[in-house]
Amino acid sequence: MSESNTTDFTNPSTFILLGIPGLEAAHVWISIPFSAMYTTAILGNFTILFIVKREPSLHGPMFYFLCMLAVTDLVMSTSTMPKMLSIFWFNSREISFSVCLTQMYFVHSFSTMESGILVAMALDRYVAICHPLRHSTILTRPLVAKIGLAVVLRSVILTLPYPFLARGWPYCRTNIIPNTYCAHLAVVKLACADISISSYYGLFELFSVIGVDVFSITVSYTQILRAIFCLPTKDARLKTFGTCISHLCAIFALYLPIFFFSLTQRFGHNVPLYLHILFTSVYQVVPPVLHPMIYGMRTKQIRGRL
């Protein structure tokens, strides 16, 4: 199918992913760091899963949530990177309508799931620092399983409208998506209809889910900091706060890009398109790369086993 195809149609059988518009000549060179980061993400997250599975002393709430985070990172990066690399390497730009909607769902669903996991990890840090003697009795395995199930169900249900809304719009202008993957707004902007519902739902999901999660994490760390400042010595305060550094790094690696990209996609009309697409593409693989490094270096048990 030609990239210049703008003939009228209501339900395109395929979309065309352009990759990074304006940087087509550099796609092969751009693919080198992307493929290296993707390989690192796969190896790093599988290593985390392997170490936690093999070491009985790591079978606790924090490491169960860490395993969930590793699985989420693997799925989120794998849902976009293989197609992205095929665009860079083989100029394979076609993607079927159903596969595009499936990719859209996985990207948004697992991004939401990752946010919920970070909230669960903040809860674990709160209990471990504020109620250390009751940690094992509060965060029991059944409760951890229920929290994990709630995180999964929330992400599955709240992101379900994305593909259904996208499927319902008529597409009569073009099937060319100036992106490396099927992001929600990148797809629905091609519709020849008023897409306010899709746009408003995206904002609702962003601020109600991510906003609530950030608020919950803020409340948890407010209580954690109050408990830390009540410790008698400076060494004790630094040592206790050091157990939270990994989680705080993971929080900033996820939330800062999410708010930046979501808001610039809607309101940042002066941001060059190729920069926006490049940064959003990088975001798909950077957190899955950073999380194993952060927790591998900062968590004594994992570092020792490794």
SULTA-V839723 format. One record per residue. N is the residue number from 1. PHI is phi as a letter, one per 40 degrees, with the letter a starting at -180 (NA if undefined). OMEGA is omega in whole degrees, -180 to 180 (none if undefined). BURIAL is 1 if it has 16 or more other ideal C-beta (glycine too) atoms within 10 Angstrom, else 0. Layout:
BEGIN
{{N;PHI;OMEGA;BURIAL} {N;PHI;OMEGA;BURIAL}}
END
This chain:
BEGIN
{{1;NA;-176;0} {2;c;179;0} {3;c;-179;0} {4;c;-177;0} {5;c;176;0} {6;b;179;0} {7;c;-177;0} {8;c;174;0} {9;a;180;0} {10;b;178;0} {11;b;-178;0} {12;c;177;1} {13;c;179;0} {14;b;168;1} {15;b;176;1} {16;b;176;1} {17;c;-176;1} {18;c;-172;1} {19;g;178;1} {20;b;-176;1} {21;d;-179;0} {22;g;180;0} {23;b;-178;0} {24;d;-178;0} {25;c;-178;0} {26;b;-177;0} {27;d;-178;1} {28;c;180;0} {29;c;178;0} {30;c;-178;1} {31;c;-176;1} {32;c;177;0} {33;c;179;0} {34;c;180;1} {35;c;178;1} {36;c;180;0} {37;c;180;1} {38;c;177;1} {39;c;179;0} {40;c;179;1} {41;c;-180;1} {42;c;-178;1} {43;c;-177;0} {44;c;-178;1} {45;c;174;1} {46;c;177;0} {47;c;177;1} {48;d;-180;1} {49;c;-179;1} {50;c;-178;0} {51;c;-179;1} {52;c;180;1} {53;c;-174;0} {54;c;-175;0} {55;b;-178;0} {56;d;-178;0} {57;c;180;0} {58;c;-179;1} {59;c;179;0} {60;b;-175;1} {61;d;-177;1} {62;c;-177;1} {63;c;171;1} {64;c;177;1} {65;c;178;1} {66;c;176;1} {67;c;175;1} {68;c;179;1} {69;c;179;1} {70;c;178;1} {71;c;178;1} {72;c;179;1} {73;c;180;1} {74;c;-178;1} {75;c;-176;1} {76;c;180;1} {77;c;-179;1} {78;c;179;1} {79;c;-178;1} {80;b;-169;1} {81;c;180;1} {82;d;178;0} {83;c;179;1} {84;c;180;1} {85;c;177;1} {86;c;174;1} {87;c;-178;1} {88;c;-173;1} {89;c;-170;0} {90;b;-177;0} {91;f;-180;0} {92;c;-170;0} {93;c;-178;1} {94;c;174;0} {95;a;-176;1} {96;c;-177;0} {97;d;-178;1} {98;c;178;0} {99;c;178;0} {100;c;179;1} {101;c;177;1} {102;c;177;0} {103;c;178;1} {104;d;-178;1} {105;c;-178;1} {106;c;-179;1} {107;c;-177;1} {108;c;-179;1} {109;c;-177;1} {110;c;172;1} {111;c;175;1} {112;c;179;1} {113;c;179;1} {114;c;177;1} {115;c;179;1} {116;c;179;1} {117;c;178;1} {118;c;174;1} {119;c;178;1} {120;c;178;1} {121;c;175;1} {122;c;176;1} {123;c;178;1} {124;c;179;1} {125;c;180;1} {126;c;-179;1} {127;c;-177;1} {128;c;-176;1} {129;c;-177;1} {130;c;179;1} {131;b;-173;0} {132;c;-177;0} {133;c;-178;0} {134;b;-175;0} {135;d;-176;1} {136;c;180;0} {137;c;178;0} {138;c;-179;0} {139;c;177;1} {140;c;-180;0} {141;d;177;0} {142;c;180;0} {143;c;178;0} {144;c;178;1} {145;c;178;0} {146;c;178;0} {147;c;178;1} {148;c;179;1} {149;c;179;0} {150;c;179;0} {151;c;-179;1} {152;c;-178;1} {153;c;180;0} {154;c;-179;1} {155;c;-180;1} {156;c;-175;0} {157;c;-173;0} {158;c;179;1} {159;c;180;1} {160;c;179;0} {161;c;-177;1} {162;d;-179;1} {163;c;-180;1} {164;c;176;0} {165;c;-180;1} {166;c;180;1} {167;c;-176;0} {168;c;-178;0} {169;c;174;1} {170;c;180;0} {171;b;-175;1} {172;b;-179;1} {173;b;-177;0} {174;a;176;1} {175;b;-178;1} {176;c;179;1} {177;b;180;1} {178;c;-177;1} {179;a;179;1} {180;c;178;1} {181;a;-175;1} {182;c;172;1} {183;c;-173;1} {184;d;-177;1} {185;c;179;1} {186;c;180;1} {187;c;-173;1} {188;c;176;1} {189;c;178;1} {190;c;-177;1} {191;c;177;1} {192;c;-179;0} {193;a;177;0} {194;c;-175;0} {195;c;-177;1} {196;d;-179;0} {197;c;180;0} {198;c;-179;1} {199;c;-179;1} {200;c;179;0} {201;c;177;1} {202;c;177;1} {203;c;177;0} {204;d;-180;0} {205;c;180;1} {206;c;-173;1} {207;c;-179;0} {208;c;-180;0} {209;c;-178;1} {210;c;179;1} {211;c;178;0} {212;c;180;0} {213;c;179;1} {214;c;177;1} {215;c;-180;0} {216;c;179;1} {217;c;179;1} {218;c;178;0} {219;c;180;0} {220;d;-177;1} {221;c;172;1} {222;c;177;0} {223;c;179;0} {224;c;-179;1} {225;c;177;0} {226;c;179;0} {227;c;-179;1} {228;c;-178;1} {229;c;178;0} {230;c;179;0} {231;c;-169;0} {232;c;-174;0} {233;b;179;0} {234;c;180;0} {235;c;179;0} {236;c;179;0} {237;c;180;1} {238;c;-180;0} {239;c;-180;0} {240;c;179;1} {241;c;179;1} {242;c;178;0} {243;c;-179;1} {244;b;-173;1} {245;d;-178;0} {246;d;-178;1} {247;c;179;1} {248;c;177;1} {249;c;179;1} {250;c;179;1} {251;c;-179;1} {252;c;-180;0} {253;c;-179;1} {254;c;-167;1} {255;c;-178;1} {256;c;177;0} {257;c;-179;1} {258;c;-179;1} {259;c;-180;0} {260;c;-176;0} {261;c;-178;1} {262;c;-178;1} {263;c;179;0} {264;c;178;1} {265;c;-179;1} {266;c;-171;0} {267;b;-177;0} {268;c;-176;0} {269;c;-180;0} {270;c;178;0} {271;c;179;0} {272;d;-175;0} {273;d;-176;0} {274;c;177;1} {275;c;179;0} {276;c;-179;1} {277;c;-180;1} {278;c;-178;1} {279;c;179;0} {280;c;177;1} {281;c;178;1} {282;c;-178;0} {283;c;-179;1} {284;c;-175;1} {285;b;-177;1} {286;c;178;1} {287;d;177;1} {288;c;176;1} {289;c;-174;1} {290;c;-174;1} {291;d;177;1} {292;c;179;1} {293;c;-179;0} {294;c;-176;1} {295;c;177;1} {296;c;-178;1} {297;c;-172;0} {298;c;-178;1} {299;b;-172;1} {300;c;-177;0} {301;c;180;1} {302;c;180;1} {303;c;179;0} {304;c;179;0} {305;c;-180;1} {306;c;none;0}}
END
